Amino acid sequence: MRYSGVMSGNPVFRGTRVPPGPVFATLANRSADEIVRVDYPSLSPDEIKTALQQACRLLERDAPVVKRG
């Protein structure tokens, strides 16, 4: 969500000041290898990281703005 007056209007997880980008980046860096090995052996870790990065960019672009108050 985007809240006017919170984190300069940048997207955050609902009800927090936590932006999704760093969370997604951490997820991509820590678990992509395991995800590929265990669940999706036809994918590469780089493909998963790229998909998470693209999802983050879409979220940042399209997150709705919510007025506080």
Backbone bond lengths (Angstrom), bond angles and torsions (degrees), N, CA, C in turn:
res aa  C-N    CA-C-N  psi(-1)  N-CA   C-N-CA  omega(-1)  CA-C   N-CA-C  phi
1 M - - - 1.442 - - 1.523 108.87 -
2 R 1.316 114.73 156.40 1.463 121.08 171.27 1.525 106.86 -113.65
3 Y 1.305 116.98 128.95 1.461 121.78 177.67 1.523 107.89 -117.03
4 S 1.325 116.87 125.27 1.454 118.22 177.76 1.523 108.58 -60.87
5 G 1.306 116.71 133.39 1.452 121.65 179.63 1.519 115.28 86.42
6 V 1.318 118.65 -1.64 1.469 121.65 178.04 1.520 107.99 -116.08
7 M 1.301 116.62 125.30 1.470 122.84 178.38 1.533 111.36 50.95
8 S 1.318 116.24 42.04 1.474 123.20 178.45 1.522 112.25 56.91
9 G 1.319 117.89 27.77 1.459 121.60 178.84 1.514 114.58 79.12
10 N 1.340 117.13 7.28 1.465 120.31 177.83 1.527 109.79 -77.09
11 P 1.343 118.21 154.87 1.470 120.70 -179.23 1.527 112.13 -61.61
12 V 1.312 115.03 142.88 1.461 123.33 175.06 1.519 107.89 -140.95
13 F 1.328 116.55 162.80 1.453 119.41 172.03 1.523 108.04 -66.69
14 R 1.300 116.64 141.86 1.463 122.69 -175.78 1.532 111.70 -49.22
15 G 1.319 115.17 128.16 1.443 121.46 176.46 1.519 115.64 75.57
16 T 1.337 117.70 10.92 1.464 120.89 -178.76 1.519 109.55 -131.23
17 R 1.317 115.28 179.17 1.461 122.35 171.37 1.536 108.79 -111.62
18 V 1.312 116.88 23.19 1.469 122.46 -176.44 1.530 109.06 -95.32
19 P 1.345 117.52 115.71 1.455 120.18 177.26 1.530 110.84 -75.84
20 P 1.320 117.51 149.43 1.466 119.62 -177.39 1.525 114.52 -72.82
21 G 1.312 118.30 -28.53 1.462 120.82 -175.15 1.506 114.91 -53.46
22 P 1.328 118.82 -55.48 1.461 119.21 -179.69 1.527 113.20 -63.11
23 V 1.322 116.97 -34.40 1.468 119.84 178.81 1.520 109.72 -65.67
24 F 1.331 116.40 -47.08 1.455 119.68 179.15 1.526 111.04 -64.12
25 A 1.332 116.90 -39.20 1.462 119.72 179.61 1.525 110.49 -62.72
26 T 1.319 117.22 -42.16 1.458 120.69 178.32 1.511 110.63 -64.05
27 L 1.312 116.69 -43.86 1.456 121.55 178.31 1.518 110.28 -59.03
28 A 1.316 117.30 -45.52 1.463 121.37 -178.65 1.523 111.13 -63.50
29 N 1.321 116.40 -42.04 1.460 119.82 -176.71 1.521 113.21 -74.18
30 R 1.298 117.13 -30.40 1.462 119.02 -174.77 1.511 114.17 -92.16
31 S 1.314 119.17 -27.50 1.455 117.85 -170.15 1.524 115.11 -124.17
32 A 1.302 118.63 -3.80 1.465 119.16 -177.16 1.521 112.20 -59.45
33 D 1.328 117.27 -42.74 1.470 119.92 180.00 1.527 110.95 -61.59
34 E 1.326 115.89 -44.07 1.462 119.40 -179.99 1.525 111.28 -67.10
35 I 1.327 116.75 -40.27 1.466 120.17 178.76 1.529 109.87 -59.08
36 V 1.321 115.90 -45.25 1.471 120.16 -179.76 1.519 110.30 -63.89
37 R 1.314 116.58 -48.07 1.461 120.98 -175.63 1.530 111.91 -63.36
38 V 1.327 117.02 -42.16 1.456 120.72 -171.91 1.527 113.07 -91.73
39 D 1.331 117.06 -46.77 1.465 119.91 -169.03 1.529 115.63 -105.83
40 Y 1.316 117.42 -36.17 1.466 120.49 -173.15 1.525 110.70 -135.13
41 P 1.313 117.72 70.53 1.466 119.83 -175.85 1.528 114.10 -65.34
42 S 1.325 117.76 -13.99 1.463 119.08 178.41 1.527 112.47 -81.25
43 L 1.337 117.25 -9.39 1.461 121.64 177.34 1.519 110.49 -99.94
44 S 1.316 115.12 160.68 1.459 119.67 173.28 1.532 108.42 -104.21
45 P 1.320 117.36 156.36 1.462 119.32 175.56 1.526 112.39 -56.11
46 D 1.332 117.11 -36.72 1.466 119.74 179.33 1.527 111.94 -64.65
47 E 1.323 117.67 -35.01 1.467 120.09 177.56 1.525 111.00 -65.01
48 I 1.315 116.50 -40.44 1.460 120.16 178.80 1.529 110.14 -66.99
49 K 1.318 116.98 -44.20 1.463 120.32 178.15 1.525 111.03 -59.96
50 T 1.328 116.80 -43.02 1.456 120.64 179.36 1.529 111.36 -63.16
51 A 1.323 116.92 -41.51 1.464 120.48 178.89 1.525 111.00 -63.38
52 L 1.330 117.60 -41.90 1.466 120.49 178.01 1.526 111.14 -65.41
53 Q 1.316 117.49 -38.95 1.460 120.65 177.55 1.527 111.00 -64.18
54 Q 1.323 116.64 -41.64 1.462 120.20 178.28 1.527 111.02 -65.54
55 A 1.330 116.81 -41.26 1.466 120.36 178.39 1.519 110.59 -61.84
56 C 1.310 116.90 -39.73 1.457 121.03 178.90 1.523 110.53 -64.28
57 R 1.323 117.56 -43.80 1.470 120.53 178.45 1.528 110.99 -61.70
58 L 1.336 117.07 -41.08 1.461 119.90 177.79 1.517 111.35 -64.49
59 L 1.320 117.10 -42.09 1.456 120.94 178.40 1.520 110.74 -62.46
60 E 1.324 116.54 -43.99 1.455 119.86 179.36 1.525 111.30 -62.79
61 R 1.312 117.07 -35.58 1.464 120.96 -179.47 1.522 112.23 -76.71
62 D 1.345 117.34 -38.92 1.464 120.89 -168.73 1.520 115.66 -108.60
63 A 1.323 118.64 1.31 1.464 119.70 -178.84 1.522 110.00 -61.01
64 P 1.332 117.96 134.65 1.449 120.33 -178.68 1.527 111.68 -69.39
65 V 1.320 115.37 149.54 1.455 121.62 176.44 1.523 107.95 -93.30
66 V 1.325 117.21 129.10 1.455 122.81 179.85 1.514 108.32 -118.34
67 K 1.313 117.17 124.57 1.461 120.33 177.97 1.516 108.80 -80.74
68 R 1.322 115.22 132.65 1.470 120.63 179.41 1.520 108.93 -84.81
69 G 1.301 113.80 148.72 1.450 115.67 174.34 1.418 113.52 137.35
